[in-house]
Amino acid sequence: MNITIHSSFLPHTDPDASLTFYRDILGFEVRNDVGYEGMRWITVGPSGQPDTSIVLHPPAATPGITDDERRTILELMAKGSYFGVNLATADLDDTFAKLEASSAEVVQEPTEQPYGVRDCAFRDPAGNMIRIQELRPAVR
């Protein structure tokens, strides 16, 4: 079996702010931008990796969701504990400096974690946790 990650999904509360964050700040390509009944789904992904994408979606688009559930989802998003994604870069310090200089909300500066990775964390405009790990050569 040969399975790859094709798309992951992150909710957004403001499609334009999310588009600015993922396109202009992170440098991702916009692969699709679709509207339907006043909602928008925006597909973005890293340049040079056409088979890996993040779909930014309206959290209210889930069929059958109640108003109470929608409020709970929005509260969890605001805390950064609903969804998140782990990204990676070869130069964590440079990436952190560029993101810190932008409008990105810093959650954690570059830190050596006890579980063997060095990473930092930000929140996107919807509150989603964006962790960025430093790529390291494989240890054999």
N, C-alpha and C positions, 0 to 999 in steps of 0.2 A: 504494500500500500504506500502511495506517495501523496500525502496530504499537506497542503500549505495553508497559511493564513491569508485569506483574500480580503476580507473586510471586517472591521470591528466598528461598533456603533457607540457614539457619545451623544447625549442629549444637548441641545442648546436652548437658550431662552431668548437670544437675540441673534438671528442669523447674520446680520451685518457685522456685529461685533465679533462673532465667531469666525467669520470669513476673514476679517482683518487680522485676527490673532493667528490663525493657521496659515493663511497665505502670506501676509505681509511680515509677520514677526517670526514664525517658524520657517517660512520659505517653502511651504508645501504648494504643489500644483493643485489647481481646481480642476477636477475631472468631470464633475457634473453638478448642476445647480437646478433643481427641479422644484417648482411650486405646485401646490394642489390645495384648493379650498382655503386659501389664506395661510398655508403652512409651507415651509421650505426644507428640503433635504439637500445638503451640500456634501459632495464627495470630494475629499482632498487626499493627497498622498505625497510622499517624498519623491523628488525628482530622481529619475533613474531607477525607480522601483515601481513600474506600472502595475504590477500585480498585487500590490499591498496598498490598501486604502482605509481611511476612516470616514464613516458616514455620519455627518452631524445631522441629527434629526430632532424634530419637535417632540418633547416628552408627552404631549397631549395626544399624539397620533395613535397611541395604542387603543385598539377597539375594546370597549367594555370597561374601561378604567373609570372609577367613580371620582367625584369631586374630592372626597377625602383622600383617596389614593394619590390623586394629582397633587394635592397640597403637600402630602408627605414626601412625594418625589421631589418637588421643588425645594422643600426644606432640606432634604438630604443633599441635593445638588449644591445648595448654598453653603453647606458645611464642607463640601468636597469629599463626601463619603458615599456618594451614590455610584458613580462610575469613574473610571480613570484609565490611563494608558501609560505604559512604560515605553519610552523611546531611548535611543542610544546615540552617542557621538564619540568621536575619537578625541576631541578636545573639550572636555567638560568645563574647564575654567573659562575658555573663550565663549562657549555657548552660554554659560551662566551670565557672563558680563553683558553680552548682547541682549539677553532676555531681561536682565535686571534694568538695563537702560531703556527698555521699552515700557509699555503699559502693563506688562505681566505682573501678577501678584506673586511675590516670592513667598514660599512656604518654608523652604529649607535651603540653606546655602550648601555648596558642595561639601559632602561629608563622607568619610570612610565608614561604612556600615559594618557591624559585627558579623554579618552574614556574607561578607566577602565582596561587596560591590562598593564603588564610590559613586554617589549620585547626588542630585539636587531635586527640588520639587517646586512647581508653580501651580497656580490655578488658572484655568482658562476663563473667559468672560462668564460662562455659565456656572463656574465653581468646580468643574471637573478637575481631578488631581492629575497633573502631568508630571510624571517622574522621568528624569533623564539620567541614564546610567552612562558611565565612562566605559567605552570599549577597551578591553585589555587583551593582549595576546593570550592565546590559550596556553595553559600550563600543562605540561605533559609529565 
